[in-house]
């Protein structure tokens, strides 16, 4: 009997419905890590899911908000990038806890815990978040193709739809191949930004001071708008669903000690990966501050505009090339993980059972059709505004994913021995409250003009 078929009353007494089909069933528990080799080898077997999650923290939408933030306010919003990264580390650890403790991803947990009307509403919000995410990925990838190869934006949008076939091919080889593909592109992104920062030569004293928070972030509506965009681009709803699904690609055993070890290794994996993501996010903002803000170009918000201005400001033609390569790698990575998140959301909430290729194609169409329509309507001119707006939309969707996540992981009947300790629940609740309060403040500022 397979693991996901086991539904004892004790394990599921806190749920309204029993577990259905597991997430990403074709790769579920496909990587064996239980009781094999040394402690180090077991820990290394968990390396991978965290980096797929980290991709969402450096996607093209993050580029737009970080470029605009660095150009308008210099290094001041580095504090927001740091704060949002700490939030992300805590929330992603809860995703691993939910998956390993309950055997469910976040979408399945919502379906199994709430009445159907409530679960349906949460599914709609999750799909809106996936669409907003996909808008950023589609636009970013299309811009990267345009900057590097001169491919028209409209054609680039269509090309990004083909990533579903890339996922199918890689997944046929094994889930480790998807992880290797993602980590390789992340390495390219890191090298590109390392070289760009070296060329830009920022004021490192100002960089260090930028990580200290200031009340201006809340008092200045323009700064708050970009700050909320950075939070939305960093702590992304689809990543909460994604992580709680892909952690279950590991066959970590069934006993409580084995699950505790799995949780520890999974948390290390996501924490290290997200610290890497912070380096990339901070590099984008530092690059914008060291070039555009320093040069008085405070209105730069379009990725294409930023690309064209880098060479004269930095004094090297290498900078814009590195910028475009990193953008394309970010876009490719993000479309792959967003498609997987869309599949987890649709399968988890609706409990559909379709062939793997049909599931992925359907979830991709649901997300990319509205994304492509909006992109084609706006064209190349309004992409920066569109990217920032998509991230703010994500920030508004966050409470509908965070609140259930915190509530599930604090419930001993649902989590058993892996229930969240009181301090962790308290910190996560504060994070949710901060995000909700920022949303209310931003709405107030918008309605007041």
LONU-229916 format. One line per field, with one value per residue (C-alpha): residue number from 1; x, y, z; residue in one letter. Coordinates in Angstrom, 1 decimal, padded with zeros to 4 digits. Example, Ala and Ser with C-alpha at 12.3 -4.5 7.8 and 13.67 -1.06 7.14 Angstrom:
BEGIN
setor <- (1, 2)
x <- (012.3, 013.7)
y <- (-004.5, -001.1)
z <- (007.8, 007.1)
marfi <- (A, S)
END
This chain:
BEGIN
setor <- (1, 2, 3, 4, 5, 6, 7, 8, 9, 10, 11, 12, 13, 14, 15, 16, 17, 18, 19, 20, 21, 22, 23, 24, 25, 26, 27, 28, 29, 30, 31, 32, 33, 34, 35, 36, 37, 38, 39, 40, 41, 42, 43, 44, 45, 46, 47, 48, 49, 50, 51, 52, 53, 54, 55, 56, 57, 58, 59, 60, 61, 62, 63, 64, 65, 66, 67, 68, 69, 70, 71, 72, 73, 74, 75, 76, 77, 78, 79, 80, 81, 82, 83, 84, 85, 86, 87, 88, 89, 90, 91, 92, 93, 94, 95, 96, 97, 98, 99, 100, 101, 102, 103, 104, 105, 106, 107, 108, 109, 110, 111, 112, 113, 114, 115, 116, 117, 118, 119, 120, 121, 122, 123, 124, 125, 126, 127, 128, 129, 130, 131, 132, 133, 134, 135, 136, 137, 138, 139, 140, 141, 142, 143, 144, 145, 146, 147, 148, 149, 150, 151, 152, 153, 154, 155, 156, 157, 158, 159, 160, 161, 162, 163, 164, 165, 166, 167, 168, 169, 170, 171, 172, 173, 174, 175, 176, 177, 178, 179, 180, 181, 182, 183, 184, 185, 186, 187, 188, 189, 190, 191, 192, 193, 194, 195, 196, 197, 198, 199, 200, 201, 202, 203, 204, 205, 206, 207, 208, 209, 210, 211, 212, 213, 214, 215, 216, 217, 218, 219, 220, 221, 222, 223, 224, 225, 226, 227, 228, 229, 230, 231, 232, 233, 234, 235, 236, 237, 238, 239, 240, 241, 242, 243, 244, 245, 246, 247, 248, 249, 250, 251, 252, 253, 254, 255, 256, 257, 258, 259, 260, 261, 262, 263, 264, 265, 266, 267, 268, 269, 270, 271, 272, 273, 274, 275, 276, 277, 278, 279, 280, 281, 282, 283, 284, 285, 286, 287, 288, 289, 290, 291, 292, 293, 294, 295, 296, 297, 298, 299, 300, 301, 302, 303, 304, 305, 306, 307, 308, 309, 310, 311, 312, 313, 314, 315, 316, 317, 318, 319, 320, 321, 322, 323, 324, 325, 326, 327, 328, 329, 330, 331, 332, 333, 334, 335, 336, 337, 338, 339, 340, 341, 342, 343, 344, 345, 346, 347, 348, 349, 350, 351, 352, 353, 354, 355, 356, 357, 358, 359, 360, 361, 362, 363, 364, 365, 366, 367, 368, 369, 370, 371, 372, 373, 374, 375, 376, 377, 378, 379, 380, 381, 382, 383, 384, 385, 386, 387, 388, 389, 390, 391, 392, 393, 394, 395, 396, 397, 398, 399, 400, 401, 402, 403, 404, 405, 406, 407, 408, 409, 410, 411, 412, 413, 414, 415, 416, 417, 418, 419, 420, 421, 422, 423, 424, 425, 426, 427, 428, 429, 430, 431, 432, 433, 434, 435, 436, 437, 438, 439, 440, 441, 442, 443, 444, 445, 446, 447, 448, 449)
x <- (000.0, 001.5, 002.0, -000.7, -003.2, -002.8, -005.4, -005.7, -008.2, -005.5, -003.5, -006.5, -008.8, -008.3, -009.4, -012.9, -011.9, -009.4, -006.3, -006.7, -004.1, -000.7, 000.8, 002.7, 001.9, 004.3, 007.3, 005.8, 008.4, 010.5, 013.8, 014.7, 016.3, 015.2, 018.0, 020.5, 024.2, 025.6, 023.8, 025.6, 024.4, 020.8, 021.0, 022.3, 019.5, 017.1, 019.0, 016.8, 013.3, 014.5, 016.2, 013.0, 011.3, 014.1, 013.5, 010.2, 012.1, 014.1, 011.6, 011.2, 008.5, 011.1, 013.4, 010.8, 010.1, 013.8, 014.9, 012.2, 012.9, 016.7, 016.2, 013.8, 015.1, 018.6, 019.6, 016.7, 014.6, 017.3, 015.8, 012.5, 014.3, 015.9, 012.7, 010.7, 013.5, 013.3, 009.5, 010.0, 012.4, 009.8, 006.8, 008.6, 009.7, 006.0, 005.3, 007.8, 006.2, 002.7, 003.8, 005.8, 003.5, 000.2, 001.2, -000.7, 000.3, -001.3, -004.0, -005.0, -005.0, -007.4, -009.7, -009.7, -010.1, -012.7, -016.3, -016.4, -017.6, -014.7, -012.2, -013.6, -013.0, -009.5, -008.9, -010.0, -007.6, -004.8, -005.5, -005.4, -002.1, -000.8, -002.0, -000.4, 002.8, 002.7, 002.2, 005.5, 007.3, 005.9, 006.8, 010.2, 011.1, 009.8, 011.8, 014.9, 014.5, 014.0, 017.0, 019.3, 018.1, 015.8, 012.7, 009.5, 007.7, 004.5, 006.5, 008.5, 005.2, 004.3, 007.7, 007.4, 004.3, 006.6, 008.1, 005.5, 007.2, 010.5, 009.0, 007.5, 010.9, 012.9, 010.4, 010.5, 014.3, 013.5, 012.8, 016.5, 017.0, 014.5, 016.4, 019.7, 018.4, 017.1, 020.3, 022.5, 020.6, 020.7, 024.5, 024.5, 022.4, 024.7, 027.8, 026.1, 025.2, 028.5, 030.2, 027.6, 028.1, 031.8, 031.4, 028.9, 031.2, 028.5, 029.0, 029.3, 028.8, 025.4, 024.6, 025.2, 023.1, 020.3, 019.7, 018.6, 014.8, 013.4, 009.9, 009.9, 008.9, 005.5, 005.1, 005.9, 003.0, 005.3, 007.9, 005.2, 003.8, 007.2, 007.9, 004.7, 005.6, 008.9, 007.2, 004.7, 007.6, 009.5, 006.9, 004.8, 001.6, 002.4, 005.7, 003.8, 001.8, 004.8, 007.1, 004.5, 004.1, 007.7, 009.0, 007.0, 009.2, 011.5, 010.7, 011.7, 010.1, 007.0, 008.1, 008.1, 012.0, 012.4, 009.9, 011.6, 014.9, 013.2, 011.8, 015.2, 016.9, 014.1, 014.3, 018.1, 017.6, 015.1, 016.9, 020.2, 018.5, 016.6, 019.7, 021.1, 018.0, 018.5, 021.9, 020.4, 017.5, 019.8, 022.2, 019.4, 018.5, 022.1, 022.8, 019.8, 020.9, 024.5, 023.7, 020.3, 019.8, 023.4, 023.1, 019.8, 017.7, 015.1, 012.1, 013.5, 011.0, 011.0, 013.4, 014.1, 014.9, 017.2, 019.0, 019.6, 021.0, 023.4, 026.2, 026.6, 026.3, 028.6, 031.0, 031.0, 029.0, 029.4, 026.9, 023.7, 024.6, 025.0, 021.8, 019.9, 021.3, 020.4, 016.9, 016.3, 017.6, 015.3, 012.4, 013.0, 013.4, 010.3, 008.0, 009.0, 008.3, 005.1, 003.8, 004.5, 002.8, -000.3, -000.5, -000.2, -002.9, -005.4, -004.8, -004.9, -008.1, -010.1, -008.6, -008.6, -007.1, -005.8, -002.8, 000.4, 000.8, -002.9, -002.7, 000.3, -001.0, -004.3, -002.9, -000.4, -003.3, -005.3, -002.4, -000.8, -003.9, -004.9, -001.2, -000.5, -003.7, -002.6, 000.9, -000.1, -002.6, 000.0, 002.8, 006.4, 005.6, 003.8, 005.7, 007.4, 004.1, 002.4, 005.2, 005.0, 001.2, 001.4, 003.6, 001.2, -001.7, 000.4, 000.8, -003.0, -003.4, -000.8, -003.1, -005.4, -002.5, -000.6, -003.5, -004.6, -000.9, -000.4, -003.7, -003.0, 000.5, -000.6, -003.3, -002.1, -005.0, -003.9, -000.1, 000.5, 004.0, 005.2, 002.8, 004.4, 005.8, 004.1, 006.9, 006.9, 003.2, 003.5, 006.2, 004.3, 001.1, 003.0, 004.3, 000.7, -000.5, 002.3, 001.4, -002.3, -001.7, 000.6, -002.2, -004.8, -002.4, -001.7, -005.4, -006.1, -003.4, -004.7, -008.3, -007.1, -005.3)
y <- (000.0, 003.4, 006.1, 008.4, 005.6, 005.3, 007.3, 006.2, 007.9, 009.2, 010.9, 012.6, 013.2, 017.0, 017.1, 017.3, 015.1, 012.3, 012.9, 012.6, 012.0, 013.4, 016.5, 015.9, 012.2, 011.2, 012.4, 011.9, 010.3, 009.6, 010.6, 008.1, 009.7, 007.5, 005.8, 006.0, 006.8, 009.4, 012.3, 014.6, 012.5, 012.5, 016.3, 016.7, 014.6, 017.4, 020.1, 021.2, 022.2, 025.3, 026.6, 026.1, 028.2, 030.8, 031.3, 033.0, 035.5, 036.9, 036.8, 039.6, 041.2, 041.6, 043.2, 045.9, 046.7, 046.7, 048.8, 051.3, 051.3, 051.8, 054.5, 056.5, 056.0, 054.8, 052.2, 052.9, 050.0, 047.4, 047.2, 046.0, 043.4, 042.1, 042.1, 040.4, 037.7, 036.9, 036.7, 034.3, 032.0, 031.6, 031.1, 028.6, 026.6, 026.4, 025.0, 022.2, 021.5, 021.3, 019.0, 016.6, 016.7, 016.3, 014.7, 017.5, 020.6, 023.9, 023.6, 020.1, 021.2, 024.1, 021.7, 019.1, 021.5, 024.1, 023.8, 023.6, 027.3, 028.6, 026.3, 027.5, 031.1, 030.4, 028.5, 031.6, 033.8, 031.3, 031.3, 035.1, 035.0, 032.5, 034.7, 037.8, 035.8, 034.5, 038.1, 039.0, 035.8, 036.2, 039.8, 039.4, 036.4, 038.2, 041.3, 039.2, 037.5, 041.0, 042.5, 039.6, 038.5, 041.3, 039.0, 041.1, 041.1, 039.5, 036.5, 036.3, 035.9, 032.9, 031.3, 031.4, 029.2, 026.4, 026.0, 023.4, 021.0, 021.7, 020.7, 017.5, 016.5, 017.2, 015.5, 012.4, 012.3, 012.7, 015.5, 015.9, 017.1, 019.9, 020.9, 020.8, 022.9, 025.6, 025.6, 025.9, 029.0, 030.4, 030.1, 032.1, 034.8, 035.1, 035.5, 038.1, 040.3, 039.8, 041.3, 044.1, 045.2, 045.2, 047.4, 049.8, 050.3, 051.2, 053.2, 050.3, 052.5, 053.6, 050.0, 048.9, 051.9, 050.9, 047.7, 049.8, 050.5, 054.0, 055.4, 057.1, 053.7, 053.9, 057.7, 058.2, 056.7, 056.3, 054.5, 052.3, 051.3, 050.1, 048.5, 046.5, 045.6, 044.2, 042.2, 040.9, 040.0, 038.3, 036.5, 035.2, 033.2, 030.6, 029.8, 028.7, 026.2, 025.2, 024.4, 022.4, 020.2, 019.7, 018.8, 015.6, 014.5, 013.1, 009.7, 010.6, 007.7, 007.5, 007.5, 010.8, 010.8, 010.4, 013.2, 015.5, 014.9, 015.6, 018.8, 019.9, 019.2, 020.8, 023.9, 024.2, 023.8, 026.6, 028.9, 028.7, 029.1, 032.1, 033.8, 033.3, 034.9, 037.9, 038.4, 038.6, 040.8, 043.2, 043.2, 044.4, 047.3, 048.2, 048.2, 050.6, 052.9, 053.0, 053.9, 055.5, 057.1, 058.3, 059.7, 061.5, 059.2, 058.6, 057.8, 054.6, 051.8, 050.0, 047.0, 047.9, 051.4, 050.3, 048.0, 050.8, 053.2, 050.8, 051.1, 054.9, 055.1, 052.2, 052.8, 049.3, 047.5, 044.3, 045.5, 045.5, 042.1, 040.6, 042.3, 040.8, 037.3, 037.4, 038.6, 035.8, 033.1, 034.5, 034.5, 030.9, 029.7, 031.5, 030.3, 026.7, 027.0, 029.0, 026.3, 023.7, 025.8, 026.2, 022.5, 022.0, 024.6, 023.2, 019.5, 020.3, 022.4, 020.5, 017.0, 016.5, 013.3, 013.8, 012.6, 014.5, 016.3, 017.3, 018.7, 020.8, 022.1, 023.0, 024.8, 026.6, 027.8, 029.0, 031.2, 032.3, 033.3, 036.2, 037.0, 037.1, 039.1, 041.8, 041.8, 042.2, 044.9, 047.0, 046.3, 047.2, 050.7, 049.9, 046.7, 048.3, 049.6, 046.3, 044.3, 046.5, 046.3, 042.5, 042.4, 044.6, 042.3, 039.4, 041.2, 041.6, 037.8, 036.9, 036.9, 034.3, 031.9, 032.9, 032.8, 029.2, 028.1, 029.5, 028.1, 024.6, 024.3, 025.3, 022.7, 019.6, 017.4, 018.2, 018.1, 015.6, 015.6, 018.3, 021.0, 024.4, 025.6, 028.5, 031.0, 030.1, 030.5, 033.8, 035.1, 033.9, 035.6, 038.9, 038.5, 038.0, 041.0, 043.2, 042.3, 042.9, 046.3, 047.4, 046.4, 048.4, 051.4, 051.3, 051.0, 054.1, 056.0, 055.0, 056.0, 059.3, 060.0)
z <- (000.0, -001.0, 001.6, 000.4, 000.6, 004.4, 006.2, 009.8, 012.0, 014.3, 011.6, 010.0, 013.0, 012.7, 009.0, 007.6, 004.6, 004.1, 002.0, -001.8, -004.4, -003.4, -005.0, -008.3, -008.0, -010.8, -008.7, -005.2, -002.9, -005.9, -004.1, -001.4, 001.7, 004.6, 006.5, 003.6, 004.2, 006.7, 008.2, 005.7, 002.7, 004.0, 004.4, 000.9, -000.5, 000.7, -001.2, -004.1, -003.2, -001.4, -004.6, -006.6, -004.0, -004.0, -007.7, -006.9, -004.7, -007.6, -010.4, -013.0, -010.9, -008.1, -010.7, -011.5, -007.9, -006.9, -009.9, -009.2, -005.5, -005.9, -008.6, -006.5, -003.0, -003.2, -000.7, 001.7, 000.7, 001.4, 004.9, 003.3, 001.3, 004.4, 006.4, 003.7, 003.4, 007.1, 006.7, 003.8, 005.7, 008.6, 006.3, 004.1, 007.2, 008.0, 004.6, 005.1, 008.5, 007.1, 004.3, 006.4, 009.5, 007.7, 004.3, 002.6, 000.6, 001.4, -001.3, -000.1, 003.5, 002.6, 000.7, 003.5, 006.4, 005.2, 003.9, 000.1, -000.5, 001.6, -000.1, -003.5, -002.6, -001.5, -004.7, -006.7, -004.7, -005.3, -009.0, -009.1, -007.4, -009.9, -012.8, -011.3, -010.8, -014.4, -015.7, -014.2, -015.5, -019.0, -019.3, -017.8, -020.0, -023.1, -022.3, -021.7, -025.2, -026.7, -025.1, -026.0, -029.4, -030.6, -030.5, -030.5, -027.2, -028.6, -030.0, -026.7, -024.9, -027.1, -026.6, -022.8, -023.1, -024.3, -020.9, -020.1, -022.5, -020.8, -017.5, -019.0, -020.5, -017.4, -015.1, -017.3, -016.5, -012.8, -010.4, -009.7, -013.3, -012.7, -009.6, -011.4, -014.2, -011.8, -009.7, -012.8, -014.0, -010.4, -010.6, -013.9, -012.3, -009.3, -011.5, -013.7, -010.7, -009.0, -012.1, -012.5, -008.9, -009.4, -012.4, -010.7, -007.6, -005.1, -001.9, 000.6, 003.6, 002.2, 001.4, 005.1, 006.3, 003.9, 005.8, 008.9, 008.8, 008.7, 009.5, 006.0, 004.6, 006.3, 006.1, 002.4, 000.3, -002.8, -000.7, 001.0, -002.4, -003.6, -000.2, -000.4, -004.0, -002.7, 000.0, -002.6, -004.9, -002.1, 000.1, -002.8, -002.3, -005.0, -003.3, -000.2, -002.3, -004.3, -001.3, 000.6, -002.6, -003.8, -000.3, -000.7, -003.6, -000.8, 000.7, 004.2, 006.2, 008.3, 012.0, 014.0, 014.4, 010.6, 010.0, 012.5, 010.7, 007.4, 008.7, 010.0, 006.6, 004.6, 006.7, 006.3, 002.5, 002.2, 004.6, 002.8, -000.6, 000.6, 001.9, -001.6, -003.0, -000.7, -002.2, -005.7, -004.6, -002.8, -005.8, -008.1, -005.7, -005.1, -008.8, -009.4, -006.5, -007.6, -011.2, -011.6, -008.2, -008.1, -011.6, -010.9, -013.0, -010.3, -012.6, -014.1, -013.7, -017.0, -017.2, -020.9, -020.0, -017.2, -019.6, -022.2, -019.5, -017.8, -020.4, -020.4, -016.6, -015.8, -018.7, -020.0, -022.7, -020.6, -018.0, -020.1, -021.6, -018.1, -017.1, -020.0, -019.5, -015.8, -016.6, -019.1, -016.6, -013.9, -016.3, -017.4, -013.9, -012.7, -015.4, -014.7, -010.9, -011.5, -013.8, -011.1, -008.5, -010.7, -011.0, -007.3, -006.6, -009.2, -008.2, -004.5, -004.4, -007.0, -006.5, -010.3, -011.8, -015.3, -017.2, -016.2, -019.6, -019.6, -016.1, -016.8, -020.1, -018.6, -015.5, -017.8, -020.1, -017.1, -016.0, -019.3, -021.3, -019.1, -018.6, -022.4, -023.0, -020.6, -021.9, -025.5, -024.6, -022.7, -025.1, -024.4, -023.0, -019.8, -018.7, -015.7, -014.2, -015.0, -013.2, -010.1, -010.0, -010.3, -007.2, -005.2, -006.2, -004.8, -001.5, -001.3, -001.8, 000.8, 003.9, 002.2, 002.1, 005.2, 007.7, 006.8, 006.9, 010.4, 011.6, 010.2, 011.6, 015.2, 015.3, 017.1, 015.9, 012.3, 012.8, 015.5, 016.9, 014.3, 015.6, 015.6, 018.9, 020.5, 019.7, 016.0, 015.7, 017.4, 015.1, 012.0, 013.3, 013.7, 010.1, 008.9, 010.9, 009.5, 006.0, 006.5, 008.2, 005.3, 002.9, 004.8, 005.0, 001.2, 000.4, 002.7, 000.8, -002.6, -001.8, -000.4, -003.7)
marfi <- (X, X, X, X, X, X, X, X, X, X, X, X, X, X, X, X, X, X, X, X, X, X, X, X, X, X, X, X, X, X, X, X, X, X, X, X, X, X, X, X, X, X, X, X, X, X, X, X, X, X, X, X, X, X, X, X, X, X, X, X, X, X, X, X, X, X, X, X, X, X, X, X, X, X, X, X, X, X, X, X, X, X, X, X, X, X, X, X, X, X, X, X, X, X, X, X, X, X, X, X, X, X, X, X, X, X, X, X, X, X, X, X, X, X, X, X, X, X, X, X, X, X, X, X, X, X, X, X, X, X, X, X, X, X, X, X, X, X, X, X, X, X, X, X, X, X, X, X, X, X, X, X, X, X, X, X, X, X, X, X, X, X, X, X, X, X, X, X, X, X, X, X, X, X, X, X, X, X, X, X, X, X, X, X, X, X, X, X, X, X, X, X, X, X, X, X, X, X, X, X, X, X, X, X, X, X, X, X, X, X, X, X, X, X, X, X, X, X, X, X, X, X, X, X, X, X, X, X, X, X, X, X, X, X, X, X, X, X, X, X, X, X, X, X, X, X, X, X, X, X, X, X, X, X, X, X, X, X, X, X, X, X, X, X, X, X, X, X, X, X, X, X, X, X, X, X, X, X, X, X, X, X, X, X, X, X, X, X, X, X, X, X, X, X, X, X, X, X, X, X, X, X, X, X, X, X, X, X, X, X, X, X, X, X, X, X, X, X, X, X, X, X, X, X, X, X, X, X, X, X, X, X, X, X, X, X, X, X, X, X, X, X, X, X, X, X, X, X, X, X, X, X, X, X, X, X, X, X, X, X, X, X, X, X, X, X, X, X, X, X, X, X, X, X, X, X, X, X, X, X, X, X, X, X, X, X, X, X, X, X, X, X, X, X, X, X, X, X, X, X, X, X, X, X, X, X, X, X, X, X, X, X, X, X, X, X, X, X, X, X, X, X, X, X, X, X, X, X, X, X, X, X, X, X, X, X, X, X, X, X, X, X, X, X, X, X, X, X, X)
END
